[in-house]
């Protein structure tokens, strides 16, 4: 996590997540750890809110003076004076409210942007295996809807509680000083409000928790549908997918209606209790006026102050929903922030040994997936010499792709050693390691941008000339020059405007531009037809020239000239040698080779 004044450090995040007594306090600690970095805005907002509370307290006094003094004494000058002061105070209240709202929105936006970036960066920090289990749509909802729910905690309504609390204490004390009997009568409604709020709190939270979960499922379904549209069209499953989506939406609607029902009961109950408080004030206060123990102005001011007393309670009831949804969202954000990647740099990582002098040595390398203790790779021993091409061949599921993911530390080996010259892989900075390896796969990843942006991805600062040179080397420059916008051509989401061969050539151009000393080709032509494969194979041969190349081959005809062919079967190395040597052995390799040319 980035350190400094902008983002929280990992230790600060852990403290914010763990060192708290209750879920609510834990959430507030996490959210406001970002707010507290902007103390000057926070303090200024609190001062402005106190000014709002003070001005609200003063305004009913002008009403009382107009009724009891100006009207009672039939004084026009007093009437004008009190009205002018009422208007001036109201204008001042509006100005202070405006400044407070603006500054609060600024504080909210800056703080929540930091939290959103922290969460986004935390997701990108996770291991490769994390994304094999996580749902894309769910992560999207957490970064959008759940973060927005937390933003509601940093708002004028939330911080208004500070001003309202001071107002409540000051006004209640003032009312007891003025007429303790009437104040006591009104105070009888407060415990009732407390019980109502306490009763609905957990129920509303549970409803919103279920609603948020179904929102993630809706997002997952939409994401899956849009990325698998060709499959859906090919198998004519539109009605089936619609029925699946309808079932999830119906469940979401049910939880939404449940939450709405609880709110629909809760809000009128709060209003009813507040109205009873007004009725008590009118009844008891009116009796005191008749008994001449209060003036009419006192009663009108008392009713205004009663509103000021009820406003904090009404605000708290409104904020109840905000806190409930925010706590649900916080629990989901917390899962991301608290998740610790298992593949991390050493305390003092070193740079990749460049230039590599001997190669990559694997000694007794073992790997198994978390789902079981059965080894996917077992006791792999092999040397990948520099400047040569090493081909990995074997049946599907033999462990070839798993092996190359160990070399880039996308997976962490379960046992054994991987050495780059004399440096263990775990001692090398992952950034440095991966910067020295180019990876070309049959599953080409194209970003939604221009052709130029796709070629230059991962090579910041690349010049236009270097990008064109990489395109020339990948044999795709002629195609690019034939486009109206050439390098500025938009390729569309996932490269939908490009053919399979064009995507693959862009991927190869990206590797040429990176110019890493180690090249890994993971069945880079397996998805292409024979003609496209022949056209691209030349570019791949150029890419591997003077490089340390590791090739996972599906079509064995492409690895005839490899200096070393390693045959992997059921997670173990069973044969190694040149093409001619392995054919002569008449083992697994010859069986695979003959099967392709029968």
MIRO-313197 format. One record per residue (C-alpha): y, z, x. Coordinates in steps of 0.02 Angstrom, whole numbers, plus 50000, padded with zeros to 5 digits. Layout:
<nodes>
YZX;...
</nodes>
This chain:
<nodes>
500005000050000;501714995650066;502625010650135;504455014950140;505765017050006;505065003849891;503245008049856;502215023849852;501005027149993;499135029249954;499275048149980;500735048949859;499745039149730;498255050749748;499385065849729;500185058349576;498475054649501;497535070549545;498665085249578;499145089349399;498585101249265;498535090549109;498345072249067;500115071648999;500855079849152;499805068749264;500485053249178;502285059249189;502045063849371;501415046349410;502765037049313;504215047849368;503705047449551;504505030249545;505995036149443;506375050249565;506675037649703;508245032849607;508935050449591;510735044949582;510375034649425;509315048549352;510615062149382;512015051149316;511015047449158;510645065949129;512505069949147;512965056249025;511675062548901;512405080048915;514115072448878;513355064048725;512655080848669;514355089248694;515295075648598;514025076448457;514305095148449;516195093248436;516275079948299;515745091348152;517175103148198;518435089648158;517645087347987;517725106147956;519565106848010;520025092147898;519255100447746;519765118547776;521435116547867;522235099647834;521685098047653;521675116647616;523435118847685;524025101847623;524625097647799;524825079047829;525195081548014;523595091748036;522635078547938;523275064548051;522955074848208;521165078948161;520775060948106;521485054048268;520465066248372;518915061848268;519175043248304;519535046048489;517995057148508;516915044448417;517545030348529;517195040948683;515455044448615;515155025748594;515745021848772;514675035548849;513185029648745;513455011748806;513545016648989;512045028248971;510985014848884;511415001649016;511055012949163;509455019049081;508855001149058;509224997649241;508265013149294;506835008249180;506714990349242;506784994949427;505505008849409;504264999149302;504394983849415;503874994749561;502385001549462;501884983949409;501944977749589;500964992949649;499614989449519;499564970849559;499444974049746;498124987449717;497064974749622;497214962249764;496664975849887;494984977949801;493364971649874;492664954749828;491274963549733;492564972149621;493064955449546;491274950849511;491204965449389;493004965849324;493544955649173;495024944149205;495734946349030;495614965249042;496554965449208;497894954349131;498144966448986;498284981049107;499624972049208;500604967049053;500334977248894;499814993448978;501254992949102;502464989348958;501815004748868;502235015249021;503965007549025;504325015248855;504235032248942;505755027449045;506965024148903;508515030948820;507425038548683;506375047948810;507835054248914;508785057548753;507625072348732;508585080648875;510225079348781;509395083348616;508595098848689;510265105448749;511035100848581;509625109648489;509815125748588;511715125748581;511805121448395;510455133848344;511325147648440;512985142848362;512255142748186;511465159848208;513145166248270;514025158848119;512775163947985;511115170948040;510395171647864;510645153047832;510045148748006;508475159147981;508125150647814;508265133347895;507195138548044;505715141547927;505435122647923;505205121148112;503445128748123;502885117047983;503495102048084;502605108648238;500945110048144;501115092348074;501485085048245;500045094648325;498835088848190;499235070248204;499425069648393;497595067748444;497145056648297;498515044148332;498045043748516;496225040048478;496715025748363;497835018048495;496485020048627;495265009748523;496624997048486;497024994748671;495184992148712;495024978448581;496614970248647;495744968448815;494234960848729;495354948348640;496154943548805;494444941848888;493824930648747;495384919548757;495254918248945;493404913848938;493684900948801;495104892048891;494174891249057;492544885448977;493254872648856;492214858348929;490614868248901;491144872548723;491534854448683;489934848148763;488824859848662;489904859248503;490014878148493;491784878748422;491214887348262;490154899948357;491604904348474;492784905548327;491584917548240;491484928248398;493374928648412;493544932548226;492404947648244;493444954748387;495074951548295;494374959848139;493924975248240;495674975348317;496444974048144;495394988648085;496024999948225;497804993848201;497724998148016;497005015248059;498455018748177;499685012148047;498915023047912;499105038648017;500905034148059;501265030047877;500705047647828;501515056147977;503285049147963;503555053147777;502895070747805;504195073447941;505545066347827;504965077647684;505075093347790;506795088247854;507375085347674;506735102547625;507795109347769;509335100647698;508915107147524;508805124847591;510475122747679;511295116047521;510515129447410;510835144647520;512485137847588;513105133147416;512725150847356;513725157947504;515185146447461;515145152547281;515115170447347;516575165547460;515585170347614;515785152447680;517085138947658;516695121247599;517155115247773;515915127447848;514545120747735;514925102447774;514955106447961;513345116347940;512495101047862;513105090348008;512415102948131;510785103248034;510655084548066;510925087948250;509515100748241;508355088648153;508745073948269;507765081348416;506285084448301;506385066848230;506555059948407;505035069748461;504025062948315;504535045148361;504115048248543;502425055048492;501805037248466;502575031948631;501685045848724;500035042348637;500025023848680;500685027448854;499295039948890;497985027148837;498795014148949;498985026449092;497115030349087;496775011649111;498065009749251;497375025449333;495645017449344;496405003749452;497505014849558;496115027549589;494795014449634;494505014549821;493944998749910;492425001550020;492784987650144;494314993150242;495034991250415;494585003450553;495905016850590;496505006550739;495914988650713;496024975750851;496474957350845;495154943850835;494534939751012;495424923351045;494864912451120;493064916251074;492034913751232;490194915551183;490044916050995;489434926850852;487904937850876;486954945150727;485714958950769;484524966250638;485794962650500;485254969050330;486124968150161;485724973449984;486754972749826;487294988449734;486194984049586;484624988249684;483874993249850;482954976749876;483664968350031;484494951450001;484494949450190;483274958150307;483354959750495;484354944050528;484414940350714;485334924850773;486674918350891;488024906450831;488684898650993;490494893051007;490934874650995;489294870150911;488704867150733;487464879450660;486674874250496;485924886850373;484604879350261;483394886250135;482944886849953;484224892549823;484414911349826;483744913050003;485324922250059;486344908550147;487994911450054;487764930250067;487614928550255;489264919150276;490144931850164;489584945250287;490434935450426;492094936150333;491814954150273;491904949250091;490284959150090;489884973750206;488184973450289;486984987650248;486324988650425;486314980150594;487744973150700;488874957950694;489804954750857;491154942050899;490894941351086;490894959951129;491924965750979;491054972950825;491634964850663;492144981550587;493384984450729;494294968050697;495764967950577;495184959150418;496794949150413;496554943350592;494694939650562;495004929050408;496484919950486;495284913450619;494024906750493;494234891550380;493134891150225;492704875450126;491594877949974;490864867049838;491834878049716;493564871749764;495014882949713;496594873549666;498194882849623;499344877249482;500694869049586;501064853549689;499924844449808;501004850549952;500854868649895;498964867149884;498774860050059;499974872850134;499194887650041;498844901450167;499874893050304;501654898950272;503024889550361;502024873450378;503154858450407;503104842950298;502494832750446;501054844950475;500564844150292;500544825150295;499524825450456;498234836950374;498154824950226;497874810350346;496444819550431;495654823550262;495774805050210;496834808850056;498554803250116;498354785650044;497984792749872;499494804449883;500674790249934;500124780549782;500744794249665;502514793049592;503004810249660;501844810049810;501734827549885;502784834749742;501494829449613;500924843649500;499024845149498;498894855549339;497974871849307;496374872549411;496784854749469;496324846749302;497284830949350;496184827949502;494404821549521;493064832049606;493204821949766;495104823349769;495014842249748;493764843249890;494884832950004;496354844349966;495254858950015;494804850250177;496634846250211;497024864650186;495724868950319;496414855750439;498164863150421;497504880850451;496654874650610;495544890150628;494284890250773;492824894350655;492414883150507;491204887850369;490594874350250;489674881450101;488784866350024;490474857650027;489784841049961;488414847449847;489384843949686;489844826049736;488944809649708;488234800249857;489724788649876;490994802849871;489924812849990;489894798850118;491784796850106;492104815450129;490774818450261;491814809150389;493284820950356;492124835850372;491444829350537;493234827950602;493604845550540;492124852550637;492544843250798;492794855750941;492544870150818;491224883350794;490484876950632;489304885650511;488624873850379;487644878650225;486744862550183;485974857550019;485654839650072;484704840750235;485204823150284;486934830050325;486314841850462;485284830050570;486514831550712;486764850550707;486444858650876;485524872750786;484694873550616;484224890750551;482984891450407;483154906650292;481814910850166;481824926150053;483194934450155;482404932050327;482554919550468;480894910450474;481294895450585;482644889250703;482894873850812;483524856050806;483044843850669;481704835550774;480994852150833;480854858850655;480054842850591;478774844350730;478394862350680;477864856350507;478464872550427;479684877250290;481034865250349;479874850250347;479274855050174;481084855650111;481514839450201;480024829850134;480364836149957;482104828249962;481494811250018;479924809449912;
</nodes>
